[in-house]
Amino acid sequence: MKKNTLIQLAVFIENRTGRLAEICKTLGDKGINIFGFSIADTEDYGIFRLICKRYQMAHQILKEAGFTVRENEVICVKVPHEPGGLAGVLDAFSKAEINVEYLYAIADTLIVFNLDHIEKGIELLHKVGVETIKQEDL
């Protein structure tokens, strides 16, 4: 894992009643706290993206419960809490030709970004004085 990144788990699930509850209960029963999440869905399936401190254990628990899980690195940014704060971060990425593949808020002004060039994005954020959250900060 690169410095200043988080590991996000992406869980692929059928789009049916109770499936999300099953994932959350499976993790909760094993003492895993979900720090933040996002869900994207289609008619037949969904992708439940989640951030948790003990991601390795969460991955193993979900895999053993029969879920398909993928890990990937993302960055979590403490966006300035002011009008245009998010726009400023997005503009900086745009000017540096860094593509934002997706983003989601996890708490207050903490925004998770999946970028096509994560290391370049981290360097840029530090240059412009925007704080990133590390896995150990969760």
C-alpha positions, 0 to 999 in steps of 0.5 A: 500500500502506498503512503497516504492511501486507504484500502477500499473493499468492493463487494459485488452483490445481487440486487435483492432484498436483504443482501446489504443487511447480510454484508453489514451483519456479517462484518458487525458480528465479527467486530468490524466497523464500517467507517464509510461506504458507497453503493452503485447499483444496476437492475441485477447487481450492485457494488458496495464500496466500503472503508474500514480500519481492519480491511484485511480481516473484513476481506477474509470474513466476506470471502469466507461468507461467499462474497466476491470482494476486491481491494483497491487503493483510494485516497481520502481527502479532507476537503476544505469546509467552505463554499467551493472547497470540493470544486477547488480540489476537483479543479486541481486534479483537472489542471494536472490531467488527473481523472477522477473515476469516482468519488463519495463522501464518507463523513463531513468533509472527508471525500474518497477519490479513485483516481487514474494516477493516485501517486500524482494526485497525492503529490498534487494535494500536498502541494496545494495544502490539502490533507489526506487521511491514511489507513492508520488515521481511521 
